């Protein structure tokens, strides 16, 4: 019986020792990976959304979008009032005259809708161009980080199935971009590649 009790102690000790080696091995592997792996990861969305430059782009887009929404609501209210007025005058005019006015009103509504859609597309295109300007301006900062870390490639963090957190450059890249470019006001506009 006493021999079995001793065996239990040995087994528990051996398991604890294995756990310790596994933990040390994991930490050791993570440290070696940080020094040896020439690949780093970057969370592109976080990089864009959390830098001062990205926040400035998003704030400008939100401001323009809010202004467009406010304009759309005013135009919608004006059109509803015009439609109510036209409907209330229907009893005082002939059918042909009313049809002419109703058709003109419908064309006006369609023209306004087309113009509003075009304005919305312009805002979306500007956001895409500002994102492209952001990543163009960020490229030299990321290249400098790659050189400092001995990294040969940066891949999007979402593409990694398994990896250590030490290869992620997102925090450092955000801090470095904020330090280097601030809110991005001094960066040149995005130049679309010519076909």
Buried (B, 14 or more C-beta within 10 A) or exposed (E): EEEEEEEEEEEEEEEEEEEEEEEEEEEEEBEEBBEEBEEBBBBBEBBBEBBBBBBBBBEBBEEBBEEBEEEBEEBEEEBEEEBEEBEEEEEEEEEEEBEEBBEEBEEEBEEBEEEBEEBBEEBEEBBEBBBBBBBEBBEEBBEEBBEEBEBEEBBEBEEEEEBBEBBBBBEBBBEBBBEBBBBBEEBEEBEEEEE
